[in-house]
Amino acid sequence: QVQLVESGGGLVQPGGSLRLSCAASGFTFNNYAMSWYRQVPGKERELVASISSNSVRTSYADSVKGRFTISRDNGKNTAYLQMNSLKLEDTAVYYCKVVLRYDSYWGQGTQVTVSS
């Protein structure tokens, strides 16, 4: 079955960096685009970044452009989100997502807390 497992979250000071990973299994990873979302309590889940199956196309939310970089390693079935210059408002649970045909699959999320 499809599994997405995020890791790499934690506590970081403003201006710091973290790299999130999303390990995928149960589907042909290199055939599908991957996305990262984030959510804070009381708010809707927000799209942060997406990457095409062959890494040719990427897109970012305006709030993270120039600070976050999405990437993938199809040989390792893993997607990444490099987060630099972190701000207090980046605090959230971060999720990776894949859409297979008409179904969306999510990981369990990883907490990122930016605090001084």
Secondary structure, DSSP 8 states (H G I E B T S, - for coil): --EEEEE--EEE-TT--EEEEEEEESS-GGGS-EEEEEE-TTS--EEEEEE-TTSS-EEE-TTTTTTEEEEEETTTTEEEEEE-S--GGG-EEEEEEEEETTEEEE---EEEEE--
